[in-house]
Amino acid sequence: MTPKLTEFILLLSCLTCFTACQRRATVIPQNPPPTPAAEQAVAAGGVTPAQETKYFRGSIGSALGLQMKLIREGEKVVGSYYYQKIGKKIDLRGTINDTNNITLEEFDANGKQTGVFKGLWTTDEDGLLNIAGNWTKPDGGKQAAFSLHQEPIEFTGGVEIAGKQIKENNKKLRYEIEVEYPQITGSSNPAVEKFNQQAKAIVTDEVRVFRSAMAEDADEEIETTTGSDLGIGYTVAIARDDLISIDFGVYGYYRGAAHPNTHSRVLNFDLKNGKPLRLADLFKPDAKYLKAIADFCVKDLQKQSKARDNMLDDESILSGAGPNPKNYQSWTITRKGLGINFDSYQVGPYVAGPQFVLVPYSAIKDAIKPDGPVGMFVK
């Protein structure tokens, strides 16, 4: 993996954790975990604590793409995890105490203990969980820091999200590709297959364009030792039985360029009716929703700019965030509001980077269709 692509993947991981506080990949085990003791106590007259299933994504040391599923009942926790690039499930059993310190022992397919996670289970301002601490071998050796953040997945009936990868290292044309995309598993709903096809199509389209550009530049004489890279990651903004919203982060570097470029792509999909969602689908007919969204975004971007030494000028903000449909092609659905992405150059110079605004439903509630995809989130 080239240094620039490694840097992007690390940055994407950090950004995912950071933006999770604003908006909030993901696969998880195929086999059910062992029945916790708390559940077995019911037959004897015991009280079963409410069972909670949570999905996490994160890293151990420099190893990214760790995906974990945990089921908690009171102080007992069971589940499993695996590295996306390997795909081999590792079982977990452990406890969490009254000060939110969690210990998880991991076991291989033969039941042999292979490691221990010890960390702190915390809740962020959005009510989503984070777990951070250290992983070690059973004897305490080979320590590595780990960090996990919860993904807002609310599927029922055993439906989950599996992360898929496309990796390619072309030494002749000096480029590397490392992308991932989500696929819903455990459902026979035809709408799910339509979503899976569209999610895959987004990344394969980016890969096709990149490969074509690499082939066209094959004979160019460029004085550089650096190759080209394409990296794509994704974030689950929300995943429910009736809808799913995915934010793709796309990184591309072409050898000889002054700097890499990034842009976003999104997929908001109605799983009830089997079709992609347009922004207009969320609002009442004839509602002036675009103006309401733009008014909020312009003010928020100006506020963000002021806090960052005026990195964004008002002219760029008004042009790139004004009530024009082309400015609002990259948006996601969250429980708290609409996440609006503004790619690099859209509302400011490259050095300012991409910008993000969370438009709370309270700011646009008068325009929202009560029985529409986000009507349930409006209070």
N, C-alpha and C positions, 0 to 999 in steps of 0.2 A: 504494500500500500504506500502511495507517495505521501510525502510530508504534508502537502497541501490538502489532500483528501482526508488524511488522519486528523488534521487540524479542523476541517469542516465537521467531521463526524463527532469529534469531541465537543465542538461548539454547538452542534445541533443537540447533543445530549444535554448540555448545560442550559440551552435555550428552552428545551422541552420542560426541564424542571422549573425554570424561571417563569415561563409563560403559563405553566400549569396553575399558577396563582391567579392568572387572569382568565384563561380559557380552559383551561384544561385541554398496539400495538401489541401483539398482545396475545398471546396464544397461551393456551395453557393446556394442561394435561388432558389426556383422553380417558384415563382410568380414574374411578372415584377413589378418594382417600379413605383410609380406615375409619371406622365408626368411632367417634370420640367417646370417652368414658362418660361424659356428661349426658350424652344421648342414651347410653345404655342404662343410666340410672333411673330413667322414667318408669321402666317396668317395676322397679322396686319402690316406687312412690316418690322418687326424687324430682326436682324441678329442673327442667332443661332451659338454660339461658338461650336467648334469641341467637340463631345462627346467622353469621354474616360472611358472605363471600366477597372477597376483594381481589382486584387484579392490579398488578404492579409491573413497572418497567424500570430498568436502571442498569447499574454496572457494578462489577467487582474489580477493583484496581483499574487497569487499562482495558479490561475486557468489557466491551459494550454489548448491547443486544440481549441482556438478561431479562427474561420474562417470568413472572411468578404469580401463582394463584394461591391465596391463603383463605382458609375457612376457620373462623374464630367462633368458639362457644365458651363464653366466660373467659377463664384464664388459659384454656387449651387452644392450641393452634395446630392445624394440619394443612398440608398442601403439597405443592411441588414446584420446581422451576427448571428452566433449561436455557441454554444459550441458543439463540436463533440460528446461528450458523452451523451448530452441531445437531440440535433437535432431539437430543437424548434426555429424557425426563429423569430428574433426581427428586426423590421423595423427601418431604420435610415433616418433622414432628417437633413440637415445642410448647412453650408456655410464655405468657405475658403477665407480669406482676402488677400490683396496685400502683406502682410508680411508672408504669408504661415501659419498663425494660423488657425486651423480648429476647428469648433464646430459641433458636431453631437448629435442631440437629438434622443433618442431611444423610441420606442412605442411598446406596446404589441398588441395582436390580436384584442383587443377591442378599440384600439386607445388611450389608457392611457399612458402618458409619464412615463417611469420607470427609466430613467437615462440620463446622459449627458457625452459625451466625449469631452475633451478640450485638444488639443495638437498641436504639430508642424509637418507640412508636409515637409519633406526634401527629397532630391535626392542624392543617393550615386554616387560613381565614375563610376559605371556601368550603370547609368541611371535608376536604380530601386528605388522605393519609400520606405520611412520609416515614420511611424507616431508614436510619443511617447508623453505621457502626463499623465493626470489623468482622471479617471472616477469617477463621483459622483452621488448620488441620486439627483432628481430634486431640492430638497431643500438645496443642498450643503453638505449633510451628507454622511457618509460611503464612504470616499474617498479611491481609490486604483489606483496605477500606472498601466498604460497599455503600451504595446509596440507591434507594428505591422510591418511586413516587406512584401514587395510585392513579389509574386511568378510570375515567367516568363511564364504565361499562355497566349497563343495567339490563342486559339480556336475561331472559328466563328460559326454562326448559332445556338447559344444557347447551344453549347456543353460545359460541365464543368467537373471538377474533384471532386468526392465525396470521402471523407475519411471514411473508414470502420474500425471497431474495433473488436478485439477478446480479451475478458477479462476473467480471471479465477483465482479463489483463492481457492486452495486445502489445507484445514487445516490439513487433515489426512497426506498427503505427504509433507506438509510444503513448498509449492511453490506458486508463483504468476506469472501470465502471463498478460502482457498488451502490445498489439501490434496494429499497424494500417497499413493500406495499401490503395492505391488509386484505385478508380474505375471511369471510364469515363461514364458520363451520357449524355442523350439528343441526342444520335446518334443511327441510325439503321445500321450503317456500320458493316458488319460481322467482319472486322479487329479489331474493337473496342472490340467486345466480346472476341476475341482471346487475346487481350492485357489484358482485365480484368481477364480472366482465369489464365494467366501466372503471373500477379501481385499477385493474391490471392494465387497461388500455391507456390510462393516464401516464403511467411510468414507461410503458413500452413505446409510447409516442415520443417521450423525451429521449429515450435510448436510441430510437431510430434516427431522430434529428441529429443527435450527437455523433453517432457512427457515420452518418452521411457526411458531416462536416469534417470528420477525421480522414475519411477516404479522399475528399476533395483536396485536403491540405497535405496529402501524403508526399507529394513531390516538391513541396515548398522548402526552400533552404532557410531555416530559422536558427540563428545562433543562440541556442540555449540548451542546457542539459536537463531542463525540467520538462516532464511530459504533460499530457492533458488528463483531466479528471472529470467524471460526472458522478455526483453523489445525490441520492434522494432519500429522505426520511419522511416519516409521517407521524402525526399526532391525532389521537382520537379526541375530538371536542365533546362528543356525546355519542352514545350508542344505546338505543332502546329498541324494543320490539317493533316500534312503528317508524323510527327514523334513525339515521346515522349520519354524522357529520365528521369529515376527515380533512385535515389540513396537511398538505404535502409541502415540504421545503426542498427546493431544487438548487443545487450548487453546481456550477460549471466553470472549469478553468481550461482555457485553450493556450497551449504552449506559446510563449512569446508575448502573451498579453500582459498589460501592466498590473492587472489585479483580477481576481475571480469575480464572477457575477452570481447573484442569487435571485430567485423569484419564487413565488408561491403559486400553488394550484390547489383547488379545493373540490371536494365531492360531497354535496349535501343530497341525501337520497331518501325518498319516501318509501319505506319498506312495506307500507300498507297497500299502496297502489302500484308499486314497482316502477317508479320513475324518478329522475333527478328533479330536485327542487330549484325553481327560479326564485330570485329574491321577491318578485311580485306575488308568488304563491303564499307568502306569509301575511299578506296585508289585504285589507278590504278593497273592493273594486273602487277605483277613482280616488283612493286615499293618496295624499301627498307624502308618501313614506320616504321618498328619496330626499326631499328637502329636510324632513325631520332628522334623518340619519346624518345628512351632510352638515346641518347646523351643529349637531352635537360633536361630530368629528372635527370640524374646523376649530371649535372652541377648545376641545381637548388637546388637539395637536399644538395649538398656540400655547396652551398651558404647559405641555410637555417641553416645548421648545424653550420657553422662558426658564424652565428649571435646568436646561442644559446649555446655558449661555447663548440662547437664540440661534441654535444650529439650523433651524428651519425658518426660512423667510416667509412672510405673509403672502407674497405673490405666488410662491410655489405651493403653499398650503391651499390657497383659494383655488388654484388651478387644478391641483391633483386630488383635492377632497371636496370640490364643489359638487352640486347636485346633477352630475352627469353620469349616466349608466355605466360608461366605460371606467369610471373611477371606483365602481363598486362591484367588480367581478369576483373578488377574492374575499369571501365571508364565510363564517362558520356559525353554527348554532351551539350555544351553551345553555346551561340552566339559568344563568344570570342575565344573559343578553346576547347580542350578536357580536361576534368577534370580527373586526374589519382589518384586513391586511393592506398595508400600503408598501409596495415593493420599493427597493432602492431607486432613487431618482424621481419617484412619483410626487413626493411632497417636499423634497429637499435634495441637497447634494449627495453624492455617493458616500462621502465620509460620514454622513449622518446615519447611514444604514437604513434598513427597512423599519417601518413604524407600525404600531398596533394600537387600535382603540377598541375598547369594549363598550358597546352602546347598550346601556341597561334597558330592559323592557319598559321600565317606568317612563323613560324618555320618549318612547314611541308607542305607548300602549293604546292611544286613541286611534292609531292607524292599523293595529294588528287585528287580523281576522280571528274572532273568538273561537271558532271551530277549526282554525287552521293548524298547521304543524307546530307553532309555538304558542298557541292560545293557552295551553295548559300552564305555561310558565308565567303568565301575566297575573299579577295580584291586584 
